[in-house]
Amino acid sequence: MPSDRLSATFAALADPTRRAILARLALGETSVTELAKPFQMSLPAVSKHLKVLERAGLIVRGREAQWRPCRIEPTALKQVDDWLEDYRRLWVERLDRLEEYLRELQAEEKKRGRKQ
């Protein structure tokens, strides 16, 4: 169900460690060991974070002999972006209307200043 995927994605992104892992994976695929280096946590703890990201569809883990590379799923955030687009459009429209209103107020202010 799409909304369940979206909920899983937001839940996965709610944790700063998982966001940091995604930021690292945006640079290219790497191993769990490399992903764990900047964090003061065990490999099993990092693996738990990776499982959450994987269940949300944000990453893919492969298997190449002894190496288990992780990589970001490039289209993973598309659903989030699509969901946010309606809100983005709403706020752009509101800010455009606000800008127009402020211009009208400034024009009125200039007219009043000339009359005095």
C-alpha positions in Angstrom: 0.0 0.0 0.0 1.5 3.4 -1.0 0.7 5.2 2.2 2.4 2.4 4.2 5.5 2.8 2.1 5.4 6.5 2.7 5.0 6.0 6.5 7.9 3.6 6.5 10.0 6.1 4.6 9.2 8.9 7.0 9.8 6.6 10.0 13.2 5.6 8.6 14.1 9.3 8.0 13.1 10.3 11.5 16.3 9.0 12.9 19.5 11.2 12.5 21.8 8.2 12.3 19.8 6.8 9.4 19.8 10.2 7.6 23.6 10.3 8.1 23.9 6.8 6.6 21.8 7.9 3.6 23.9 11.0 3.2 27.1 8.8 3.1 25.4 6.4 0.6 24.5 9.3 -1.6 28.3 9.5 -2.3 28.4 5.9 -3.5 28.1 2.3 -2.3 30.1 1.1 0.6 30.4 -1.6 3.1 28.6 -1.8 6.5 32.1 -1.6 8.2 32.8 1.7 6.4 29.3 3.0 7.2 29.8 2.2 10.9 33.1 4.1 11.2 31.8 7.6 12.0 29.3 6.3 14.6 30.1 5.1 18.1 28.0 2.0 17.9 28.5 -1.7 17.2 28.2 -3.3 13.7 25.0 -5.0 14.8 23.5 -1.6 15.8 24.4 -0.2 12.4 22.9 -3.3 10.8 19.6 -2.6 12.5 19.5 0.9 11.1 20.3 -0.6 7.7 17.4 -3.0 8.0 15.0 -0.2 8.7 16.3 1.7 5.6 16.1 -1.4 3.5 12.5 -2.2 4.6 11.6 1.4 3.7 13.1 0.9 0.3 15.7 3.6 0.8 18.7 1.3 0.3 19.7 -1.9 -1.3 22.2 -4.4 0.1 24.1 -6.6 -2.3 26.4 -9.5 -1.9 29.7 -9.8 -3.7 31.8 -12.7 -2.2 32.7 -11.6 1.3 31.7 -7.9 0.7 28.1 -6.8 1.3 27.9 -3.4 -0.3 25.1 -1.0 0.5 23.8 1.6 -1.9 21.1 4.1 -1.9 18.0 3.4 -4.0 17.9 6.4 -6.4 14.1 6.4 -6.8 13.4 5.8 -3.1 12.5 9.4 -2.2 10.4 10.0 -5.3 7.2 9.1 -3.4 8.1 11.5 -0.7 8.9 14.2 -3.2 5.5 13.6 -5.0 3.7 13.8 -1.7 5.5 17.0 -0.8 4.9 18.6 -4.2 1.2 19.5 -3.3 2.4 21.3 -0.2 5.3 22.9 -2.0 2.9 24.3 -4.7 0.5 25.5 -1.9 3.2 27.4 -0.2 4.6 28.9 -3.4 1.1 30.2 -4.3 0.6 31.6 -0.8 4.0 33.3 -0.8 3.3 34.7 -4.3 0.0 36.2 -3.0 1.8 37.6 0.0 4.4 39.2 -2.2 1.7 40.7 -4.4 -0.1 42.1 -1.3 3.1 43.6 0.1 3.7 45.3 -3.3 0.2 46.8 -3.1 0.8 48.1 0.4 4.1 49.7 -0.7 2.4 51.3 -3.7 -0.3 52.7 -1.4 2.3 53.9 1.0 4.1 55.8 -1.8 0.8 57.4 -3.0 0.1 58.6 0.6 3.6 60.0 0.9 3.2 62.1 -2.3 -0.2 63.5 -1.2 1.2 64.9 2.1 
